[in-house]
Amino acid sequence: QGQLVESGGGLVQPGDSLRLSCAASGLSISTYGMAWFRQAPGKDREFVTAFSWIGASTYYTDSVKGRFTISRDDAKNTVYLQMNKMKPEDTAVYYCAAKGPYQRITPRTRDYDYWGQGPQVTVSS
């Protein structure tokens, strides 16, 4: 049974940076599609970015392109989300998710098998 444990949430000011970590156990991130989603108050959970298990393919939603970067450390079985130039509209609960093994990445929440607990990220001055 897979488990995802996230860390790194908090309160930052507009323009600041923050890094989230997602440590996986019971599954290998090298064979799973790993994604980050977020959910703002009163809104649906939305896809942010994902890392395909095939090669180094990554995908980003338009609103975070050029600001957010997903990366992975297979030796630590951990996925990261580096968030730069943060904006108030980035405020949300951020969820790490895993899909697989050997499954294609999709932006649909229902396609993912495992979820982290979702740390709160708040961007406010």
C-alpha positions in Angstrom: 0.0 0.0 0.0 1.5 3.3 -1.1 1.8 6.3 1.1 2.7 9.9 0.3 3.9 12.3 3.1 4.2 15.9 2.2 6.1 18.7 4.0 7.1 22.3 3.4 3.9 24.3 3.4 3.5 27.7 5.1 2.9 31.4 4.8 5.0 33.4 2.3 4.8 36.9 0.8 4.1 37.7 -2.8 7.2 37.2 -4.9 8.7 34.7 -2.4 9.7 31.1 -3.0 8.7 27.9 -1.3 9.6 24.2 -1.8 7.2 21.3 -1.1 8.4 17.8 -0.6 6.6 14.5 -1.1 8.2 11.4 0.3 6.8 8.1 -1.1 6.8 4.7 0.6 5.3 1.5 -0.6 5.7 2.5 -4.2 8.6 3.6 -6.4 8.3 7.1 -7.9 10.5 5.8 -10.8 7.5 3.7 -12.0 4.7 6.0 -11.1 3.4 9.2 -12.6 3.8 11.8 -9.9 1.8 14.9 -9.8 0.9 18.0 -7.7 -2.6 19.3 -7.4 -4.0 22.2 -5.4 -7.4 23.2 -4.1 -8.2 26.8 -3.2 -11.2 27.6 -0.9 -14.5 27.1 -2.6 -12.9 25.7 -5.8 -12.3 22.3 -7.3 -9.0 20.5 -6.9 -6.9 21.4 -10.0 -3.9 19.9 -11.7 -0.7 21.9 -11.3 2.2 19.8 -12.6 3.3 16.2 -13.1 6.4 14.1 -13.8 6.0 11.1 -16.1 7.6 7.9 -15.1 8.9 7.7 -18.7 12.1 9.7 -19.1 12.0 13.2 -17.9 8.7 14.5 -19.3 7.0 17.1 -17.3 3.7 19.0 -17.6 2.5 22.3 -16.2 -0.7 24.1 -16.1 -0.4 27.5 -17.8 -0.8 29.6 -14.6 2.5 28.2 -13.1 4.7 27.8 -16.2 8.0 29.6 -15.7 7.4 29.9 -11.9 7.0 26.3 -10.6 9.3 23.3 -11.2 8.7 19.7 -10.4 11.7 17.5 -9.7 12.5 14.1 -8.3 15.2 12.3 -6.4 14.8 8.6 -7.1 17.4 7.6 -4.5 15.2 9.3 -1.8 12.0 8.3 -3.5 10.9 11.9 -3.1 9.2 14.4 -5.4 9.6 18.2 -5.0 7.7 21.2 -6.1 9.7 24.4 -6.2 7.5 27.5 -6.3 9.0 30.8 -7.2 7.6 34.3 -7.8 4.5 33.3 -5.8 1.3 35.1 -6.1 -1.8 35.4 -3.8 -3.7 33.2 -6.3 -1.3 30.4 -5.5 -2.9 30.1 -2.1 -4.3 26.6 -1.7 -3.9 23.2 -0.1 -1.3 21.4 -2.2 -1.6 17.6 -2.8 1.0 15.2 -4.0 -0.5 12.3 -6.0 0.7 9.1 -7.6 -0.7 7.2 -10.6 0.5 3.9 -11.8 2.5 1.9 -12.0 3.4 2.5 -15.7 0.4 4.7 -16.3 0.2 7.8 -18.4 -0.1 11.1 -16.7 -3.5 12.8 -16.8 -4.9 16.0 -15.2 -7.9 14.2 -13.7 -8.0 13.7 -9.9 -10.0 10.5 -10.3 -7.2 8.8 -12.1 -4.8 8.9 -9.2 -4.3 6.1 -6.8 -2.5 7.7 -3.8 -2.7 11.1 -2.3 -0.7 13.0 0.3 -2.3 14.9 3.2 -2.1 18.3 1.6 -0.2 21.1 3.3 -1.6 24.6 3.3 0.3 27.2 1.3 -0.7 30.8 1.8 0.7 33.8 -0.2 -0.2 37.0 1.5 1.4 40.3 2.4 
